[in-house]
Structures are given as C-alpha cells and as structure tokens.
Amino acid sequence: MDLHSLTIHQLHDLFVKKKVTSKEATESLYRRIHEVEGKVKAYLMLTEEKALRQADQVDRKIAKGEEIGDLAGIPIGLKDILCTKEIRTTCASKILENYIPFYDGTVIEKLKEREAVFLGKLNMDEFAMGSSTENSGFQVTRNPWDLERIPGGSSGGSAAAVAADECIAALGTDTGGSIRQPAACCGVVGLKPTYGRVSRYGLVAFASSLDQIGPITKDVEDSAILMNAISGYDPHDSTSVNVPVPDYKQSLKKDVKGIRIGIPDEYFMEGMDSEVERSVKEAIVFFRKWGAEIRKISLPRTEYAVAVYYILATAEASSNLARYDGVKYGLRSKGHRDLMEMYTRTRSEGFGEEVKRRIMLGTYVLSAGYYEAYYRKASQVRTLMRNDFEEAFQKVDVILSPTAPTPAFRIGEKTKDPLQMYLSDIHTIPVNLTGIPAVSIPCGFNHEGLPIGLQIMGKHFDEGMLLRVAYTFEQNTDFHLKKPLSLTFSG
C-alpha cells in the first residue's frame, strides 16, 4: 500500500483500525519526497526529526487505546509564509533566509493541538507575489503533471507537493488566487475561505486586506476536515470575524437539487483556452442534470478587477514590506558607509525583481498627487464590485467559472511579460477583492493531459455550500482520482 497516496480521511481510518502507524505513514512520505523532490522541488526545507517525534506521540496514544482526532498523525506541508516556532520562515526571500520565528501562527497552533505532523516548509513566489512560483528566491517548483510547466502560484509548492503525493495535504495562502490557481494547475482541491474566517496571525503579510490562509487537498472531504481545524475567531487578529463555525463535514452531501447556480457571462471572455471553456461548460451541464437551477448573471465590473487589484495589492505590499530594512531582523548588507546606503543595499540585495516591481508600483500609487487618482479610485471600484456580487447572490446560491483562463503554461513562457502573467489570475482576483469564499476543483484535462480547474464562488461565510456543490461534482466524476504520469517511476 502506498501510504503517501492516501487522503486524510483514508489514513485516519487506518490509524483508528491500527492497520498503520503515523510513523509508517510519515516515513512513507519522506521516502516519496526523497524519490521525486529532485524533479519537483516543492520543499524549501524538511523537518524530518521533528515530524517523526510528532508521529511517535500519536502512535503512543493509539497504542494506549486513546481516541484521536481526524488530523492526528497526518503528515502535511506548510507554505513557507506561515510563522513556525524554531523553524525557519523565509517567504522564499533571501531577505529572510535565516529568519527563525519565536512563535507559531494561529493556524499552526490549531494544527499542533490536533496533533498533525509537519513535514516541512513549501516553496512559493517570494512574499507570495506571483502566479507561477518562478519568483522564489531559491528555486523554481515544477508541475508534477508536466515537469516543464509551472505549478501555479504563489502556493505552487503546496499544490505541487499535494499532487505529487509529497504530503497528504498542505496549507497555502491566497491574495489574488494563490490557492485556487495552483490547485487548478496541479489538479487538486484548493479552498480560499471568507476573509476573516481563518486567523491571519502569524501569516507574513503581503496585502493585509486580501491575504487569507486555506487548505490544498486531494479531495473535498479533506478540505472540509482542514477547514474545521483552522477556522474560527482569534483575538490576536483584528481582521478575524467572530461568527459561528459549522462542522463542514456535515456539508458533504451529494445533492444539488434546487440549488441556484449563477453563470457570469463576463468570465467567459475572448482569449480563454477553448478546452478550459469546454470543460467548464460540461460541468454546468452536469449540475443541470443533477437538478441544479442554472441562471445567467452579470458581474459588470469584472473587467476592472486586475487593474484594481494591482493598485491596492501593491500599495499594501509597499507598506508591509517597509519593515525589511536590515535593522530589526533579516538580511543586512555589509560594507555600507551610512544608514541610507545600508537600507538601499539591503533591500536591493534581499528582494527579487517581482517584489521590487510591486514595491515601486505601490509607493507610486500612494505618493502625493497620485493617491486620489489611483488608490482612492481603486478602493471605490472595489466597493462597486462587492455590490455586484451582493446583487448576484440575491438571485443565486453559488457562482461557477473557470479557475484560470488556461492550463499550466511552460516555465519561462511569461516571465518577460508581467502583464500576461498578471492576467493568469483574472478569474480569481474578484473573490479576494470582495472577501467571499471560493474553491477550485478538477473538472477535466486538455489534450496534453493537463488539469483544468472549476471555480465555485459563494456568499460570505457560506463555505458549507461550496463544499456541498464541489462534493457532489467530485463524487460523481473521477477527475480527482487521476495521478500525474510524469512521476510514476522509482529511483
């Protein structure tokens, strides 16, 4: 039995029946990592010694006949933007290459309380700025379905690790699509929760009004399990919302009869890949067959989403990244003559090109004379976009669209054209601007065998409805069961 290929709920059942130990599962994952990591490059660091200690603790409880939770002993990966006590947290940036936090983020604490096993920290675009994981300060992660293609970003390491069976599940973060777009590229499930549903305490900030932590998993049930673990109010986070958290596993019903599904014309735009459009339209036919009510809707300000996002996100990035100046922590350049030169050289040496680009753009739109023309205007359009969604959700329960306009593109294909790269998130960005939840699930493959993602968007704090719709589709199709052929080798 290949333990590394199992889901959270499958492995949990084996633990409870005492057919497998957590240590055996963890060792299986590390064997898999050592087998394929040289090609995938999903991890920035491994924490094998700590992980095996965590697994042993769970095994001792099982041996004593004690009851365990559904995440106990489950080996998972963590995006390297989540603060982990006594474990390096680099944000895939050389400016934080040797930074070791003195505390755990709230989601890490929650997973520790549930006795999950942490395999290591996963690669990403530097400070979560990118759509391809080519902007990492250390390495380029590759898509397990085609090693010459990108895994998506910025949570590309998380999605690639899940798809390659290098972890049972992973956590990622989503600022403009950074959970959903890589999930679509890698043929796995990625859920971006409602803004405020999951604590951001211990998440290194990129754009504070947009960032959200969420699960990347092999199936929808695992997504529900992780959402149960990480959701909830946190007094440490001023953006955390104190609303009840349901048991998301109760939402896993194979039934969409009577559910109103909205299809926005604006999301099927010119230039979309024809096979992506075909797969998504086949999914719409599926839902109609299963009793859902399909309605056409309009989200008229969709065309402004990318422009609004790259004004607001870069402005917030400029502010948040000002702290990395070589004074308090992180990299400090050597050989400087004065304080200003130390600032300049530290940031020049420590930040990559994409991060520098976004800091410069953000500083520009916040500067005197341009704030009113850009930042304030973008904030106003953001409010109008939120109104569009609120109006749409008066008529429908969920909204369907492609997750990304194309399947995974080739490594290096868009690095010289930032605007083309930014358009990779055209379908996902509105979700972050409006704060609603959304999930991406596999819905097909193109002629080259590359996965295609279906995005399901929902009302604020209605992740349960998303999971129900996604679960119905998943359990009546087999897209989530297929594995990348590029890694079906040993040695």
N, C-alpha and C positions, 0 to 999 in steps of 0.2 A: 504493500500500500504506500503510495506517495503522499505522505502526510502534508508536505508543503503545498499540495494542490487543493487541499480541502478548504472549506469555508469556516467561519467562526462557529456557526451552529452545528456543523458536522463534527468538528473537532471537539466541541464541548460535549456532545453526546458520547463520543468515545472516551473522554475523560470520566464522565459520570459512570459509564459501564465498566470502567477500569480495564479497558482494552488497550489503551495507550496512555503514556505519561506525558506530562508537559515537557519534561526534559527530552524525551524521544522526539517530540514534535519540534522543539527548539533546535535540537541537533540536526534534524532533517532540513530545517530552514537554512541553517548555516552551511550544510553540505550543498544545498541548492545555490546559495549565494556564491560560494567558492567555485561552483561549477560554471555559472553563467555571468557573474558580475564583471568579468574581464571584458565582456562584449556589451553588456547593457549599461554599466556604470551608473547605477541608480543611487548607490550609497556614497556618502562623504566620509562616514566613519561607522565602525561596528562596535558594539558594546557587549561582546560575547561573554566575558566573565560575569558581568552584572546580570545579563539575561539568564544565564544558567543558574545563578543564585535565586533569581526570581522564580524560575521554573521549579527548582527544588522545594521552595517554600510551599508552592501549591501542591506538589506531589505529596508532601508530608501531610497536608490537610486531607487529601483524598484518601491516603493510606489509613488515616485515623477514622475514616467514615464521616468526616465533616462535610456539610453541604457547601458547594461552591457556586459562585455566580457565573453568568454565561460568558464573561470575559476573562475569568481566572485562568491563568496559564496559557492564554492565547498570544502567540508571537506577532507583534505588529511593528510597523515602521513609523517614524516621526519625521515630518518635514523639518528641515534644519532652520526654521524660523521660530520654533517654539522653545521657550526657555526651559532647559533641563538642568537641574541642580547637579553640579560637579561633572557635567558632561558638556563638552564644547558646543556652542551655538554660534554658527558663523554667518548665517544668512547667505551662504555661498559667496561671501565677500572677503577679500584679503584684508579689508579694514577691521574685520572682526575674527580674523583667522585663529587667534589664540584666546578668544573671549570665553570664559567659563562662568556661567551664571551662579549666583549664590542661592537661588530659589527656583522652584518649579512653577510653571504657569498653572493656572487653574485646571485646564483640561488634563494636564499631566498628573496633577494631584488626584483628579477624579479617576483616571485610569489606574493609578497606583492603588487607590482604595479598592478598586475592583480586581486588583492583582493581575493585571495584564503584564505581559513580558515585552520589554523594549529591545528590539534587535539592533537598532542604530538610527543614525540621522541621515535623512534622504536629501539628495541633490535638488537644486531649484535654480530658477533665474535669480540673479543677485538681488537681494532685498525684494524678491517677488515681482520684479519688473521685467516682464517678458511673456511671450506666448509659445516658446519653443524649448526652453531650458538650454539654449545656446549661450545665454548671458551669464552663466555661472562663472565665478572667478576661478574655478578649479578644474572642471571637466564638462564635457557635453554628454548628456544622457541620450541613449538611443531607444527607439521604439522596438519592443520585442517582436512586433508583427513584421517589421522590416528594419533591419539594423542601419539602413542608410537614411532612415527618416526620423523626424523629430517625434518625441512622445507628447508634445504639447507643453504648455507651461502656464504659470510658473511652477505648479506642483508636478512637473514632469517626472521627477524622481519617484514620487509617491505612486503615480499612476503606472509607471513602468515596472516598479517593484511588485505591485499587485498583479499586473498582467503576466509578469514573468515568474510568478509564484516564489518571489524572494521575500514575501511576507504574507501573512494571512489577510491582513487589511492594513490600512495606513490612514494617517491624518494629513490633510492638506489645508491650504488656506486659499480663499477666493476673494479677490479685489475687483476683478473685471471679467471673471470667468475661469480663474486659475485652478479650480477643482473640476468644473464641468468640461472645459475644452480638452484638457489632457485625458480625462476619463473617456471622452468620445474618441480621441485619437488612439487610445490603447484598448478600447473595447471592454471597459469596466464601468461600474456604477459610481457616480460622484454626486454628492448632495451638498448644495450651498444652503445653509439654514437662513431663516429670517434674521435680519440684523438685530442683535440684542438677545437672540435665543441662546447663544453659546458665548460664554465669557471670553473676552479678548485679553484678559490679564495674563501677561507672560507671552503674548504674541508681539514680536518685534514689529513696530508699526511701519507701514508703507503709506497708506492713505486711511486715516483713522475713521472716517465716516463711511468707508466702503469695505474694509477688511472683515472677513468672517472665517472662522475655523469650521471644517466639516470633514465627514468621512469619505474615503475612497475604498470601495469594497468589490468583492467578486460577485455578489448578488444583492438584491434589495433587502432581504431579511437581515443580512449582516449590517446594512446601512441603518436599519431600524434599531438594531442592538447597540451600535455605537452612538446613535443619537440619544438613546435612553441614558447612556453613560455620561455624555459630555454636556447635555442641555441643562439649563436652569439658571436661576438668578445668582449673581455673585456681587456682594457689596464692594469688592475690590475694583470692580469695573463700572464706571459711571454710565457706560452705554448699555449695560445689561438690563433687561426688562423683567420685572417681577410679575410674570404670568404663569399659571399652572402648566406643568409639563405632562402631557398624557403618556401612557405606555404605547410607544409607537408600534410595538409588535401586534397590538390589537387592531392596527390599521391594515394588516396584511390579509386582505380579503380578495378573492378572485371574482370581483363583481364590480362592474362599472355601469350597470343598468340605470338609466335615468340621469347619470352624471352629465352635466353640460360642459362640453369641450369647445373652447374657442380656437379658431384658426386665423391668425392675423395675416392679411394679405401682404403687409409691409415686410414680413420675414421671409417671403419667397421672392427675393429680389433678383434682378438681372445680374448675371455673372455667377450665380450659385452653381455648384457642381451638379450636373444632371442626375448622377447616381445618388447623391445625397437627397435631392428633391424627390426622386422616385421612392427611395426607402421610407422617407418620412410620410409621403402620401399613402404608401402601403400600410403604414402604421395607423393612419387616420381611417382607412377602410376597415382595419381590424377592429378599432374601437366602435365604429358604427355597427359592425356585425355583432359585437358583444353587447349592444343595447345602449351605448352612449349616444347622447344627442349632440351632433356636430353643428356648430354655429360659426358663421363667418363674422369676424370682428375687425375693428380698426384700431391701431395704435399709431396715430398720425405723426407723432413727433419722433418716431424711431430713427428717422434719417439724421437727427441731430445727436444721437447717443454717443457716437465715437468722439465727436468734437467736444461735447460737454464733459465726457469722462476724462479726456486728456488735458483739459484745463483744470478740472477740480482735483484729479488724482495727482498731477504733477505739482500743483500748488501745495497740497498736503504733504507730498514727499519732500519738497523743498524745506518745509518747516520741520518735519520729523527727522530728517537726516542732518539737520544743522548741528545736532549733538555730537556727531562724529568728527571731532576737530583735533584729535591727538592729545587732548588734555586729560579727560577723565578715565577713559578706557579705550581699548582697541589699539590699532596701529598708530605709532608716532614716527614720523620721518626723522632721519638723522642728518646732521651736518647743516642745519638751518642757522641763520645768523640772528633772526629775531622772531617774535611771536607770529607776525603776519606771514612770514615765509614758512614757518612751521605749519600753520593752518593750511596754506596753499599746497605745500608739498605733500602733506599727509593725505589730503583729500584727492590730490592728483594721482598719487601712487596707490591709494587704497580703493578708490571707486573705479568700476569698469565704465566702458563707453556709454552703455544704455542708461546707467544710473546718473552719470554726469549730464547726459542729454535731458533727462527728466528734471533734474535739479535746476538746470538752466532755464528750461521752459517754465517751471513753477515759479522761480524767482521773478521771471519776466512778467507773468500774468498777475503777480501780487505787487508789482512795483508801482510807485506813484505815477499816475497818469494812465495806467493800464488796468488797474483793479476794477474800475467801474465798467470799462469796455469789455473785459473778458470774464473775470472771476464772478462778479455780481450777476452779469448776464447769464452765465452758465448755471449759476445757482437758481435763477428764476426759471430757466428752461427745465431744470431738474424737477422743480415743483410741478410744472405743467405735465411732465412725463408721468409723474406719480399720479396726477389727476386722471390721465389717460387710462392707467391700469385700474384705478379705483372704479372708473366708469365701466370698464370692460368686465370687472369682476362682479358688477351688479347683474350682469347677463349670463356669466358662465362661472363654472367652479374651478376649472384649470385652463391653461393655455398651452397649446402644443406648437413646437417649432423645431427646426434643425438646431443642434447644439453649435455646430460650426459650419461655415459655408462650403468647406472642402474636407476631405480626409487628410490625414497627416501628410505634410509636404516634405520634400527632401531637405536634409541638413545642408545649410548654406544657401538655400534657394531664395530666402527673403531677407537675409542679414544686411544686404546693401540697400534695402528699400524699407525703412522703418514704417512708412505709411501702409504698405502692403501687409507688413507684419501686424500692425495695429488692427487692421480690418479682420484678422482672424477671430477677434472677439466681438464682432458686430452683433451677434445674436445673444451673447451672454451679458454684455455691459448693462443693458437696461435693468436687469434684475438687481444689480448692485446699486445702481443709481436710485432705485425705488425701494430697496430694502426687502423685497419679497423673497420667498424661498424658491428654489428650483433644483431639479435633479436631472442628470443625464444618464440614460440607459442605452445599451447597444440595441440598434434596430435594423442592422443589415451590414453588408460588406460590398465594396465595389469590385470591379472586375479583376483587380490586383490582390484581392483578399484583405484589403484594409478596412478596419471597422468604421462604422458610421453611427453617430450618436443622435438620439431623440431627446429634446429638452422638454420637460414638463414644468410649467411655472404655476405657482399657487398664491393664494391670499396670505397676508401676513399671519404668521404663527399657525398655518394650516399645513404643516409638513405631513401630517397624517393622511390628508387627501392625496398628496403627491405620491406617497408610498403605496397607497391603495391602487392608484391608477398604474403606477410603474410595476407593481407586483402582478397585477392582472395580465399585463402585456408579457412580462418576463416568464411567468409560469405557463404561458400558452405558446411560447416560441422557444427556440433553442440557441439564440444568438449568444447568450451569456455563457453557454457551455463550451463554446469553441475556444481552442487554445492556439497561441502563436506557433506556427510550424518552424520558425527560424531558430527556436531554442529547444527543439525536441532532439537533443543529442546529449551525449555524456562525454566527459573528459574535457 
